Amino acid sequence: MADQWTLNRRNFEGCWQGRASWFARDASGALDLTTPERVIDPTTYAISFSEPDHGVWDGTGLVFAPGGKATYAISRSSYNAGGGCWQFPGAGGQSSLAWDRNRDRFGHEINLFRGRSRSMLVLIWEPNGAAWPLQRVGAVAFRCRDAVQAEGERPTCGTPADLFDALRGWSGTRQVFVPTPGVDGQLNDPQPVVFSPELWRRNRCSAVLSDGLVFSVPDQLPEGAFQLEVGGLLAPDLFQHISIVFNAEGRLTAWEHCCFQPPIV
């Protein structure tokens, strides 16, 4: 079975470019998920490997980096030193491993792949007094400029309720990855699973964004255990779902990856 570095290379290698939409809270404090606070077009992530164990991450159109640009060397030996990176076939990203009230941010990046297309969602909670509201949401519809054949647009999802009802009865497989520093963490064998709309109705904040992305997360980080649900309707017959699971102490215990398809008629 491929290790985490190999899955990282398979998922992310390429020159990814797309329109980034960043959403934030308005003057009244409400999270506006309809009108972006900022649009960056294009945002580009160029990820290349000079040989199997070393590469370069080069980004432009970045919202947080000085001047909107950053370049980093990446390697097998240094990858995922803190244990917050995760990879599945066709999905990967990075997460804050704990809700730490002494820090100024709790964030997650989720990427869902199909062929040479990549839908990226960024979720950021920040403190506001004693509360920790979801402060920023970023969505990017990346396409790989190195692809031989252009990837098309995602299917239209409608509202979250419309999408979840349409997925009822879909089945697929589920894999789990637990936080493991370095590259040697392994996924469990795929297990059968049936889509559950109820998972998506536990949280108060849910939305469908561009490129088939959908999420259901706490509007404010709660005391006690919670889960972040992120998915993507990547094709009419493919829905990917990532659950990020936190225990009662606010520590990340697992990433769960499901791929669903409709029943065969």
DODO-487933 format. One record per residue (C-alpha): residue in three letters; x, y, z. Coordinates in steps of 0.05 Angstrom, whole numbers, plus 5000, padded with zeros to 4 digits. Layout:
   code      u      v      w
    ala      X      Y      Z
...
//
This chain:
   code      u      v      w
    met   5000   5000   5000
    ala   5026   5070   4982
    asp   5053   5111   5039
    gln   5030   5182   5054
    trp   5086   5215   5014
    thr   5070   5174   4952
    leu   4996   5190   4958
    asn   5014   5264   4967
    arg   5054   5262   4902
    arg   4999   5226   4864
    asn   4946   5275   4887
    phe   4981   5341   4884
    glu   5035   5339   4830
    gly   5018   5389   4775
    cys   5007   5462   4759
    trp   4939   5478   4790
    gln   4903   5542   4772
    gly   4834   5568   4789
    arg   4789   5624   4815
    ala   4793   5632   4891
    ser   4732   5659   4928
    trp   4741   5681   5000
    phe   4681   5691   5045
    ala   4680   5726   5113
    arg   4635   5756   5165
    asp   4600   5821   5147
    ala   4594   5885   5189
    ser   4537   5854   5230
    gly   4579   5793   5247
    ala   4540   5745   5202
    leu   4580   5698   5158
    asp   4563   5716   5086
    leu   4571   5653   5042
    thr   4537   5683   4980
    thr   4581   5743   4963
    pro   4657   5734   4968
    glu   4695   5786   5008
    arg   4753   5775   4960
    val   4764   5740   4893
    ile   4833   5722   4868
    asp   4835   5700   4796
    pro   4879   5663   4784
    thr   4907   5629   4844
    thr   4963   5581   4823
    tyr   4997   5524   4860
    ala   5054   5493   4820
    ile   5078   5428   4853
    ser   5135   5393   4820
    phe   5185   5338   4837
    ser   5256   5336   4813
    glu   5262   5264   4836
    pro   5218   5217   4877
    asp   5236   5244   4946
    his   5244   5319   4934
    gly   5203   5374   4902
    val   5181   5447   4904
    trp   5114   5479   4922
    asp   5106   5547   4888
    gly   5044   5589   4898
    thr   5017   5656   4872
    gly   4952   5691   4885
    leu   4955   5670   4958
    val   4910   5706   5008
    phe   4955   5700   5070
    ala   5026   5701   5043
    pro   5065   5767   5039
    gly   5058   5794   4969
    gly   5012   5736   4952
    lys   5071   5691   4936
    ala   5108   5634   4970
    thr   5157   5579   4951
    tyr   5176   5519   4994
    ala   5221   5459   4985
    ile   5185   5394   5001
    ser   5214   5326   5015
    arg   5197   5257   5040
    ser   5243   5267   5101
    ser   5208   5331   5124
    tyr   5137   5316   5101
    asn   5083   5317   5156
    ala   5130   5327   5214
    gly   5074   5352   5258
    gly   5024   5298   5239
    gly   4970   5345   5212
    cys   4974   5324   5139
    trp   4930   5269   5110
    gln   4923   5233   5044
    phe   4874   5185   5013
    pro   4870   5164   4940
    gly   4836   5225   4909
    ala   4834   5268   4972
    gly   4884   5303   5016
    gly   4898   5364   5059
    gln   4921   5388   5126
    ser   4887   5403   5192
    ser   4897   5435   5260
    leu   4904   5375   5307
    ala   4870   5409   5366
    trp   4827   5467   5385
    asp   4880   5505   5424
    arg   4853   5568   5457
    asn   4923   5595   5464
    arg   4931   5600   5389
    asp   4899   5650   5342
    arg   4871   5603   5289
    phe   4839   5535   5279
    gly   4842   5516   5206
    his   4832   5460   5155
    glu   4847   5452   5081
    ile   4809   5397   5044
    asn   4824   5378   4971
    leu   4780   5331   4930
    phe   4807   5305   4864
    arg   4777   5274   4802
    gly   4824   5264   4745
    arg   4863   5328   4737
    ser   4811   5372   4772
    arg   4817   5393   4845
    ser   4764   5426   4889
    met   4796   5459   4950
    leu   4760   5484   5012
    val   4793   5523   5069
    leu   4757   5533   5136
    ile   4785   5580   5189
    trp   4758   5593   5259
    glu   4786   5650   5300
    pro   4774   5675   5372
    asn   4725   5731   5385
    gly   4724   5740   5460
    ala   4707   5673   5491
    ala   4675   5648   5426
    trp   4709   5616   5366
    pro   4666   5631   5305
    leu   4679   5606   5234
    gln   4712   5669   5208
    arg   4734   5653   5137
    val   4717   5604   5082
    gly   4757   5596   5018
    ala   4738   5556   4957
    val   4780   5545   4895
    ala   4761   5507   4831
    phe   4830   5484   4810
    arg   4846   5452   4742
    cys   4914   5424   4723
    arg   4946   5463   4667
    asp   4989   5402   4651
    ala   4927   5359   4636
    val   4923   5329   4567
    gln   4847   5335   4567
    ala   4810   5393   4599
    glu   4765   5376   4658
    gly   4693   5400   4655
    glu   4651   5436   4706
    arg   4621   5401   4766
    pro   4546   5383   4767
    thr   4499   5434   4798
    cys   4483   5417   4870
    gly   4426   5463   4890
    thr   4418   5473   4965
    pro   4450   5427   5017
    ala   4381   5396   5031
    asp   4370   5383   4957
    leu   4438   5350   4951
    phe   4432   5306   5013
    asp   4363   5282   4992
    ala   4390   5265   4922
    leu   4446   5224   4952
    arg   4400   5182   4996
    gly   4410   5109   4979
    trp   4480   5118   4949
    ser   4532   5068   4974
    gly   4607   5064   4972
    thr   4670   5052   5013
    arg   4700   5084   5075
    gln   4773   5089   5097
    val   4801   5119   5160
    phe   4868   5152   5175
    val   4891   5172   5245
    pro   4940   5229   5258
    thr   5010   5200   5248
    pro   5073   5242   5239
    gly   5116   5227   5179
    val   5099   5184   5119
    asp   5087   5114   5148
    gly   5015   5121   5171
    gln   4970   5071   5135
    leu   4897   5072   5115
    asn   4851   5016   5136
    asp   4822   4969   5084
    pro   4760   4999   5050
    gln   4695   4982   5085
    pro   4625   4985   5056
    val   4583   5046   5075
    val   4516   5077   5057
    phe   4506   5153   5052
    ser   4475   5182   5115
    pro   4442   5251   5108
    glu   4437   5254   5184
    leu   4512   5265   5190
    trp   4504   5330   5152
    arg   4447   5357   5195
    arg   4484   5358   5262
    asn   4517   5426   5250
    arg   4485   5494   5244
    cys   4528   5520   5187
    ser   4522   5487   5119
    ala   4529   5512   5048
    val   4540   5491   4976
    leu   4597   5530   4942
    ser   4628   5529   4873
    asp   4656   5467   4840
    gly   4609   5419   4874
    leu   4636   5433   4944
    val   4590   5427   5004
    phe   4604   5430   5079
    ser   4569   5424   5146
    val   4608   5449   5206
    pro   4597   5485   5273
    asp   4585   5559   5265
    gln   4624   5566   5331
    leu   4671   5513   5359
    pro   4632   5477   5414
    glu   4652   5448   5480
    gly   4654   5372   5474
    ala   4662   5326   5414
    phe   4646   5350   5343
    gln   4656   5333   5270
    leu   4670   5373   5207
    glu   4635   5346   5145
    val   4662   5366   5076
    gly   4642   5336   5009
    gly   4642   5345   4934
    leu   4596   5323   4879
    leu   4653   5311   4830
    ala   4611   5278   4776
    pro   4538   5258   4768
    asp   4558   5189   4795
    leu   4612   5207   4846
    phe   4607   5241   4914
    gln   4668   5245   4959
    his   4660   5258   5034
    ile   4712   5275   5087
    ser   4694   5273   5161
    ile   4744   5305   5209
    val   4730   5277   5279
    phe   4747   5312   5345
    asn   4739   5283   5414
    ala   4711   5315   5478
    glu   4779   5347   5492
    gly   4780   5381   5423
    arg   4834   5335   5395
    leu   4831   5307   5324
    thr   4823   5231   5327
    ala   4812   5212   5254
    trp   4800   5232   5183
    glu   4747   5190   5148
    his   4741   5186   5072
    cys   4681   5159   5036
    cys   4667   5152   4961
    phe   4594   5143   4942
    gln   4560   5123   4878
    pro   4487   5116   4860
    pro   4453   5048   4859
    ile   4457   5009   4794
    val   4389   5010   4761
//
